[in-house]
Amino acid sequence: MSNASVGISPIISIDRRTPAPLPEQIYHAFRASILRGDLRSGQQIPSSRELASEIEVSRFPVLQAYAQLIDEGYFESRTGAGTFISSSLPDHLNSVEQHAEPLAQVYSGPRLLANRASRTPAVCMAPSTGGWGAFGIHQPALDHFPFKIWSGLVSRHSLNPRAASIHHIDPLGSLRFREAISSYLRTSRGVKCDASQVMIVSGSQQALDITVRVLLDPEAPVWIEEPGYPLLRALLISSGCRLIPVPVDDEGMDISAGILRDKAARVAFVSPSHQFPLGSTMSVSRRLQLLQWAQSSGAWIVEDDYESEYRYGSRPITAIQGLDVSARVIYIGTFSNVMFPSMRIGYVVIPRDLVERFAEIRRLMDVFPPYLNQEALTDFIHLGHFGRHLRKMRMLYRVRRTTLVDCLYAEFGENMQVHGSEAGIHLTVTLPEGIRDTEVVERAAKIGLWMWPLSPNYLGEPVRHGLVLGFGSTAPEQIPREVRRMSAVLAEL
């Protein structure tokens, strides 16, 4: 394929009845697309011969139009490479945009939205989401991932796909993959399931969305952790649910407090292995109390086990689902933190009597999950690569966690409390009175520190301000320097 064949052209309608010459029509079509922003700086355009064939004119008017666009600075010609949208265009576009009509003059009349769209809150995204590096949350050590092995598996399935993997439309996902997951969960997490109960999803957020659609009506009361996961909170608000914030302490969600606030809640959403953002692990007594409440009240428990693989003081704790004797738990997991974030593969373990309900909702959303990465990941697990990678990462993150905790105590002493350092790849520190975490995060982002503020994770008034610090992507030898840089930011306040 030639370089020119990858060029992009706007829709050009040639009108032979108009007095406007053909070169002028071609010129104006390109110019309008550029000024609207449809064509951007650096994009390649088709060769004159290719465009002439496409719009069924001779090559000469195309050459004339191209020459005019080059002369005016909209195009630039690169020897041996082709013709491109000019790199100087941002200045042109800015000047055009300043004189553009306001949207109110373009769109008239009522603009009706569904209630769900209207009430969906904007999720507060910290400046830390803009970069990769020190203290970034949900950032694994990608430089230690076996990409050579992974790319080989993906390539093999791309070159020699099984018929089922490129055509099958099971809304639950690949049966081979679901069998591998159910075997892993029974062994490592004590989850009681088989492949027929596992649904593959594009990450835990889609799992939560499907679960909400199946279990909850508008106005349904639900327990959420306080502080808790902002995207879950936004999802529940957009669904019209009535949120009941239940405080979290060192033992996880306070079940007694939840019962006092609303015993008749329909669902409790919990992250018991490593609560986000405080990092606490739910005690066994709280787990059993939660299960007893769900069984007696006919409620559901949604267990988000997003970071269960990494535990440093002991073996991973058995999932709540594994303790459940009345099938009241929907269990959610993800490969994002073990593999890499853009993997976008998660799973839901569903009570048997709800499987078809979940499958029907899935069919309406996107029919079935993509199969290629499922096939590759199945082999990654069966061939032992997943287990080896997981063991390696546990040791690596243990060192990084210990280094970060030691540096925090050495730098701040008793002025900073550390929470949730026994599991996962993030921990949380609480700040002294009078320091606003959002201000710390904004200043830190300017020097390349990507921490997350604690206070926006509260539904109500923040009980405390703090910083959520990821340590997965930062090498141990870099951590002391980054802690000192964080200390310098705090010293300014």
C-alpha positions in Angstrom: 0.0 0.0 0.0 1.4 3.4 -0.9 1.7 6.3 1.5 -1.0 8.2 -0.5 -3.5 5.5 0.1 -3.7 6.3 3.7 -4.7 9.9 3.0 -7.9 11.4 4.2 -10.3 13.5 2.0 -13.5 15.3 2.9 -16.8 14.6 1.2 -16.5 16.5 -2.0 -19.7 17.0 -4.0 -18.9 18.1 -7.5 -21.8 20.1 -9.1 -21.3 20.4 -12.8 -24.4 22.7 -13.1 -22.9 25.5 -11.0 -20.8 28.2 -12.7 -18.1 27.6 -10.0 -15.0 26.0 -11.7 -14.0 22.5 -10.5 -10.7 23.7 -8.9 -12.7 26.2 -6.9 -15.2 23.6 -5.7 -12.4 21.2 -4.6 -10.5 24.1 -2.9 -13.6 25.2 -0.9 -14.4 21.7 0.2 -11.0 21.2 1.7 -10.8 24.7 3.2 -14.2 24.3 4.9 -13.3 20.9 6.4 -10.0 22.3 7.7 -11.7 25.4 9.3 -14.4 23.2 10.9 -11.6 21.0 12.4 -12.6 17.9 10.5 -9.2 17.7 9.1 -6.3 18.3 11.5 -2.7 19.4 11.4 -0.4 16.6 10.2 -3.1 14.5 8.5 -2.1 13.1 5.1 -4.4 13.8 2.1 -4.8 11.6 -0.9 -2.6 12.1 -3.9 -4.0 14.2 -6.8 -4.4 11.1 -8.9 -6.2 9.2 -6.2 -8.6 12.0 -5.4 -9.3 12.7 -9.1 -10.3 9.0 -9.5 -12.5 9.1 -6.4 -14.5 12.2 -7.4 -14.4 11.3 -11.1 -12.7 14.4 -12.6 -9.5 14.8 -14.5 -6.3 15.3 -12.5 -5.7 18.9 -13.7 -8.4 20.7 -11.5 -7.2 18.7 -8.5 -3.7 19.8 -9.0 -4.9 23.5 -9.3 -6.8 23.2 -6.1 -3.9 21.6 -4.3 -1.5 24.3 -5.5 -3.8 27.0 -4.2 -4.2 25.4 -0.8 -0.4 25.0 -0.6 0.1 28.7 -1.5 -2.3 29.8 1.2 -0.7 27.6 3.9 -3.5 25.0 4.3 -1.4 22.2 2.8 2.3 21.4 2.9 4.2 19.1 0.5 6.8 16.8 2.0 9.3 15.5 -0.5 9.0 11.7 -0.9 6.1 11.5 1.6 3.1 13.2 0.0 0.8 16.2 0.9 -0.3 16.9 4.4 -2.5 19.4 6.3 -0.2 22.2 7.3 1.5 22.1 10.8 0.8 25.9 11.0 -2.9 25.4 11.1 -3.7 25.8 14.8 -3.1 29.6 14.5 -5.6 29.8 11.6 -8.1 27.7 13.4 -7.9 29.8 16.6 -8.6 32.9 14.7 -11.6 31.3 13.0 -13.0 29.9 16.2 -12.9 33.3 17.9 -15.4 34.6 15.3 -17.6 31.5 15.2 -21.3 31.8 15.9 -22.2 30.8 19.5 -24.0 27.5 19.9 -27.2 29.3 20.9 -27.5 30.7 17.4 -26.8 27.3 15.8 -29.2 25.1 17.9 -32.7 26.4 18.4 -35.8 25.1 20.1 -36.0 22.8 23.2 -33.3 20.2 23.7 -34.9 17.4 25.6 -32.9 14.8 27.5 -33.8 11.7 29.4 -34.0 12.1 33.2 -31.1 9.7 33.5 -28.8 11.9 31.3 -29.9 15.1 33.0 -29.2 13.8 36.5 -25.9 12.1 35.8 -23.3 14.1 37.8 -19.9 15.1 36.4 -17.3 13.0 38.1 -14.6 15.1 39.7 -11.4 14.0 37.9 -8.2 15.1 39.7 -5.3 16.6 37.7 -3.5 13.4 38.6 -5.5 11.6 35.8 -3.4 13.6 33.3 -0.1 11.9 33.8 1.7 8.6 34.4 4.3 8.4 37.2 4.9 8.9 40.9 1.8 8.3 43.1 -0.5 7.7 40.1 -3.3 5.3 41.2 -4.3 2.2 39.3 -0.9 2.3 37.6 0.8 -1.1 37.5 4.5 -1.7 36.8 4.2 -2.0 33.1 7.9 -2.2 32.6 7.8 -5.6 34.3 4.9 -7.0 32.2 5.9 -9.8 29.8 4.8 -8.0 26.6 6.9 -10.3 24.4 5.0 -13.4 25.6 1.7 -11.6 25.5 2.2 -10.2 21.9 3.1 -13.7 20.8 -0.2 -15.1 22.1 -2.2 -12.3 20.5 -0.4 -12.7 17.2 -1.0 -16.5 17.2 -4.7 -16.1 17.7 -4.8 -13.2 15.2 -3.1 -15.3 12.5 -4.9 -18.6 13.3 -8.2 -17.8 14.9 -10.7 -20.5 15.9 -14.0 -20.1 14.1 -15.9 -19.7 17.4 -13.6 -16.9 18.5 -14.3 -14.7 15.5 -18.0 -15.4 15.1 -19.5 -16.7 18.3 -22.0 -14.4 20.0 -22.4 -15.7 23.5 -23.2 -12.7 25.7 -21.4 -14.3 28.6 -18.1 -14.6 26.6 -15.7 -17.3 25.6 -16.4 -20.6 27.4 -12.7 -21.5 27.5 -11.9 -18.2 29.2 -14.8 -18.5 31.7 -13.6 -22.0 32.6 -10.1 -20.6 33.3 -11.5 -17.8 35.4 -13.8 -19.9 37.5 -11.0 -22.4 38.2 -8.7 -19.5 39.2 -11.3 -17.9 41.5 -12.2 -21.2 43.2 -8.5 -21.8 43.9 -7.2 -18.3 44.8 -10.3 -16.5 46.1 -12.5 -19.2 47.5 -15.3 -18.2 45.2 -18.0 -20.8 44.7 -18.8 -20.9 40.9 -18.5 -22.6 37.6 -18.1 -21.3 34.1 -21.9 -21.0 33.6 -22.0 -18.3 36.2 -19.2 -16.1 34.8 -19.8 -13.2 32.5 -17.0 -11.4 30.7 -17.2 -7.6 30.7 -15.1 -4.6 29.6 -13.9 -3.8 33.1 -15.5 -3.5 36.5 -17.4 -0.3 35.5 -19.5 -2.2 32.9 -20.0 -4.9 35.5 -21.4 -2.4 37.9 -23.6 -0.8 35.2 -25.1 -4.2 34.2 -25.7 -5.1 37.8 -27.5 -1.8 38.6 -29.7 -2.3 35.5 -30.7 -5.8 36.7 -31.1 -5.2 40.4 -32.3 -1.6 40.9 -35.3 0.6 40.1 -35.4 4.4 40.4 -35.7 5.5 44.1 -34.3 2.2 45.4 -32.3 2.7 48.6 -28.7 1.4 48.3 -25.8 1.3 50.7 -22.5 2.8 49.5 -19.2 3.1 51.2 -18.4 6.6 52.7 -15.9 7.6 51.3 -16.2 5.5 48.2 -15.7 5.0 44.5 -16.8 8.2 42.6 -17.8 6.4 39.4 -20.1 4.0 41.2 -21.7 6.9 43.0 -22.3 8.7 39.7 -23.7 5.6 38.1 -26.2 5.1 41.0 -27.3 8.8 40.9 -27.9 8.6 37.2 -30.0 5.5 37.7 -32.2 7.4 40.2 -31.2 5.4 43.2 -31.4 6.8 46.8 -27.9 6.7 48.1 -27.3 5.9 51.8 -23.6 6.6 52.7 -22.3 4.1 55.3 -19.1 5.1 57.1 -16.0 3.0 56.6 -13.4 2.5 59.3 -10.4 0.1 59.7 -12.7 -2.9 59.5 -14.4 -1.8 56.3 -18.1 -0.7 56.0 -19.8 -0.3 59.4 -22.8 -2.7 58.9 -24.5 -1.7 62.2 -24.4 2.0 61.0 -26.0 0.9 57.7 -28.8 -1.0 59.4 -29.5 2.1 61.6 -29.6 4.4 58.5 -31.8 2.1 56.4 -32.3 -1.5 57.2 -34.5 -2.0 54.0 -31.8 -1.1 51.5 -32.0 -3.1 48.3 -28.2 -3.5 47.7 -24.9 -3.0 49.5 -22.0 -2.1 47.3 -18.7 -3.0 49.0 -15.0 -3.3 48.1 -13.9 -5.6 51.1 -10.4 -6.7 50.1 -8.9 -3.2 49.7 -11.6 -0.5 50.1 -11.3 2.4 47.8 -10.0 5.0 48.8 -9.1 4.2 52.4 -7.6 0.8 51.7 -9.1 -1.0 54.7 -9.9 -4.7 54.6 -13.3 -5.8 55.9 -13.1 -8.0 59.0 -14.6 -11.5 59.0 -17.1 -10.4 61.7 -18.3 -7.5 59.4 -18.5 -9.9 56.4 -20.7 -12.3 58.3 -22.8 -9.5 59.6 -23.3 -8.2 56.1 -24.3 -11.6 54.8 -26.8 -12.1 57.7 -28.4 -8.7 56.9 -28.7 -9.6 53.2 -30.2 -13.0 53.9 -32.7 -11.7 56.5 -33.8 -8.6 54.5 -33.7 -10.2 51.0 -31.1 -7.7 49.9 -28.1 -8.1 47.5 -24.4 -7.6 48.1 -22.2 -6.4 45.2 -18.6 -7.3 46.0 -16.1 -5.3 43.9 -12.9 -7.3 44.4 -10.8 -5.0 42.1 -7.5 -5.4 43.8 -7.7 -8.7 45.7 -4.6 -10.3 44.2 -2.1 -8.2 46.2 -1.9 -8.7 49.9 1.4 -8.3 51.8 0.9 -9.3 55.5 -0.9 -12.5 54.8 -2.5 -14.6 52.0 -5.5 -13.1 50.1 -8.6 -13.2 52.2 -11.5 -15.4 51.1 -14.1 -13.5 49.2 -17.5 -12.7 50.8 -19.1 -14.7 47.9 -17.3 -17.8 49.2 -19.0 -17.4 52.6 -22.4 -16.9 51.1 -24.9 -19.8 51.6 -28.0 -18.0 50.2 -26.7 -16.8 46.8 -27.1 -13.1 47.7 -23.7 -11.9 46.3 -22.7 -10.6 42.9 -18.9 -10.8 42.6 -16.9 -8.5 40.3 -13.3 -8.7 39.4 -10.9 -7.2 36.8 -7.6 -7.9 35.0 -6.7 -4.2 34.7 -4.4 -4.0 37.8 -2.7 -7.4 37.1 -2.2 -6.9 33.4 -2.5 -3.3 32.2 -5.4 -0.7 32.4 -6.3 -0.7 28.7 -6.9 -4.5 28.8 -10.5 -3.6 29.6 -11.4 -7.2 30.6 -13.3 -7.9 33.8 -15.8 -10.5 34.9 -19.0 -11.0 37.0 -19.9 -14.1 39.0 -23.7 -14.2 39.0 -26.1 -16.3 41.2 -27.5 -19.0 39.0 -31.0 -17.8 39.0 -29.9 -14.3 37.7 -27.6 -15.4 34.9 -30.2 -15.1 32.1 -31.3 -11.7 33.4 -27.7 -10.5 33.2 -27.3 -12.0 29.8 -30.4 -10.3 28.4 -29.2 -6.9 29.6 -25.8 -7.6 28.1 -27.4 -8.4 24.7 -29.0 -5.0 24.7 -25.8 -3.2 25.6 -23.2 -4.6 23.2 -24.4 -8.2 22.3 -21.2 -9.9 23.4 -17.6 -9.1 24.5 -14.7 -9.1 22.0 -13.0 -12.5 21.8 -9.4 -12.0 20.7 -8.0 -10.9 24.0 -10.1 -13.5 25.8 -8.5 -16.2 23.7 -5.0 -14.9 24.3 -5.6 -14.4 28.0 -6.9 -18.0 28.3 -3.6 -19.3 27.0 -1.7 -16.8 29.2 -3.4 -18.4 32.2 -3.2 -22.1 31.0 0.5 -21.8 30.1 1.4 -20.5 33.6 2.4 -17.0 32.6 -0.4 -15.4 34.6 0.6 -17.2 37.8 4.3 -16.4 37.4 3.6 -12.7 36.6 1.3 -12.4 39.6 3.9 -13.9 42.0 6.6 -11.6 40.6 4.4 -8.6 41.0 3.5 -9.4 44.6 7.1 -9.4 45.6 7.9 -6.3 43.6 4.9 -4.3 45.0 5.7 -5.5 48.5 9.1 -3.8 48.2 7.6 -0.6 46.8 4.9 -0.5 49.4 7.4 -0.9 52.3 9.8 1.7 50.8 7.0 4.2 50.5 5.6 3.6 54.0 9.1 3.9 55.5 9.8 7.1 53.6 6.5 8.7 54.6 7.1 8.0 58.3 10.8 9.2 58.0 9.7 12.5 56.3 6.5 13.3 58.2 6.5 11.3 61.5 3.3 11.6 63.4 2.0 14.5 61.2 0.7 12.1 58.6 -1.3 8.9 59.2 -1.0 6.0 56.7 -4.0 3.8 55.9 -4.5 0.7 53.8 -0.9 -0.3 53.2 -1.5 -4.0 53.7 -3.0 -4.7 50.3 -3.4 -3.4 46.7 -1.1 -0.9 44.9 -2.2 2.3 46.6 -2.4 3.6 50.1 -3.9 6.7 51.7 -2.5 9.3 54.0 -4.6 11.8 56.0 -3.4 15.4 56.3 -3.2 17.7 59.3 -6.1 20.1 59.9 -6.3 23.1 57.7 -4.7 21.6 54.6 -7.0 21.1 51.6 -6.1 18.0 49.6 -7.5 19.3 46.3 -5.0 22.3 46.5 -2.1 19.9 47.3 -3.0 17.8 44.3 -3.3 20.8 42.0 0.1 22.0 43.0 1.7 18.6 42.9 0.5 17.9 39.3 2.4 21.0 38.1 5.7 19.2 39.1 4.7 15.8 37.9 3.3 14.2 41.1 0.1 12.4 40.3 -1.6 11.8 43.6 -5.4 11.7 44.1 -7.4 13.8 46.7 -9.4 12.0 49.4 -12.2 14.6 50.0 -14.0 14.3 46.6 -14.7 10.6 47.4 -17.2 11.6 50.1 -20.9 11.9 49.2 -21.4 14.3 52.1 -19.1 16.8 53.8 -15.6 15.3 53.9 -14.7 13.9 57.3 -11.0 14.4 56.6 -8.7 15.5 53.9 -5.9 13.2 52.5 -4.0 11.9 49.6 -4.4 8.6 47.8 -0.9 7.5 46.7 -0.3 4.8 44.1 3.1 3.0 44.3 2.8 0.5 41.5 4.6 2.4 38.8 7.4 4.0 40.8 10.7 2.2 41.3 12.0 1.8 44.9 15.1 3.9 44.3 12.9 6.8 43.1 10.4 6.8 46.0 12.5 8.7 48.6 13.0 11.6 46.1 9.3 11.7 45.2 8.3 11.8 48.9 10.7 14.7 49.5 9.1 16.5 46.5 5.7 15.9 48.0 6.9 17.3 51.3 8.1 20.4 49.6 4.6 20.9 48.1 3.0 20.5 51.6 5.5 22.9 53.1 4.3 25.6 50.8 0.8 25.3 52.4 
